[in-house]
Amino acid sequence: MNKPDSTPEKKEVTVYFNGRPRVMQKDKISFAEVIGFAFDQPPTGDGIQFTVQYSRGKSDKPKGALLEDQSVEVKDGMEFDVTATNRS
């Protein structure tokens, strides 16, 4: 007898990174992954830092900032605004 697959299927969600949509099958996304999706070639060099703000998130935390060591649950239609700054 076949056992039903107990692994829940991850549904596709559309998430926006700096206004560009990306379809993914993820429950959570890390700071580093957000940077990778936001930029084709992320800026590099001494003093480069990133600021990540999100909106339209899950109802328990619909908006906020994502720090370097954090991750956040994703939701269909969620938006990330990512900026690179040069620390002076």
HELIX and SHEET records of a PDB file:
HELIX    1   1 PHE A   31  ALA A   38  1                                   8    
SHEET    1   A 5 ARG A  20  MET A  24  0                                        
SHEET    2   A 5 VAL A  13  PHE A  17 -1                                        
SHEET    3   A 5 GLU A  79  ASN A  86  1                                        
SHEET    4   A 5 ILE A  48  SER A  55 -1                                        
SHEET    5   A 5 GLY A  64  LEU A  66 -1                                        
SHEET    1   B 2 LYS A  28  SER A  30  0                                        
SHEET    2   B 2 SER A  71  GLU A  73 -1                                        
END                                                                             
